[in-house]
Amino acid sequence: MRIYCTERFKSEYHLLIKNNSYKSLTEALISAFFRGTPDQIMHGVVIIGTGDKKVIKKRLSGSGGFRTYFYAYISGETVYLSYVYPKTGSLGKQSLSPAFEKILINETTEAIQNNNLHLITESSGRLTFSKPGES
Amino acid sequence: MVSFENLSVDGVDEARARLDEISYDIRSIFHGHEGDENYPKYRPVDVVEILIKGLDAMIYVSEELTHQQVSEAELPKINSMIASISFLKKFLSSVARKSRNEISEEYYNMLVGRIEDFGEVIRDVERYFFTRPADKDFVDSANRLFSL
């Protein structure tokens, strides 16, 4: 499974892990997207879509709990992470508005069209973001 | 109690059967099974443990429901499932309030957190089947993404 993310996801991730309350986010993302079967990775509530193309909101484990939005292109074995947010704490959100969900979908579309994505890889409990084609 | 790790869901009818089964298991904690005079009496902390497992299973099945192929003819079934799990969520919120002084703060917070997660997933299921399909702008945005 290849895991990509948008610029917004990367920014939010780095903002959150600077905060001590959200240190568990890295482990939660690794557990959710780099471990387990494709079915386990795709598990979550579908926001829109059917078949092998869906936008999914996934609950992540970890203290306080996080939610992440991603576009799953299942037959292409590719996941595009669009956004992550905590449920609790100073940066916590209860839910996202439909208008903001639409912005996330549009940003993901543009990022794929313009090849403006970051590839996420995991090694020894750390996540690394790299631009495909750049060394 | 049904364990959510072993739950499989294939279609709306199976999802409904799973939710009914879990809901019945939860009912049996408080009222026992029909005709069973010797059903176990649980301590408050045991009740909370069982409810948390039941809520995890209900959340899992509700999320899986959104992955099923659902025809328009099946939407009334979805509507009645949402009504049923919403009623259960209201009942469990009342149980949590009544248990407030009988369990530790940690257990209370865990139970309330799971009930909130359950409420969130119920709203998400409602939006997936009934609200978003009627939002033309939203559907158009998604179709642009899916056409890539």
Interface residues (C-beta under 8 A of the other chain):
Chain A: M42 H43 G44 V45 V46 I47 I48 G49 T50 K53 K54 V55 K57 R59 G65 Y71 S95 P98 E101 K102 I105 N106 T108 T109 I112 Q113
Chain B: I59 Y60 S62 E63 E64 T66 H67 Q69 G113 D117 E120 V121 R123 D124 V125 R127 Y128 T131 R132 D135 D137 F138 V139 S141 A142 R144 L145 F146 L148
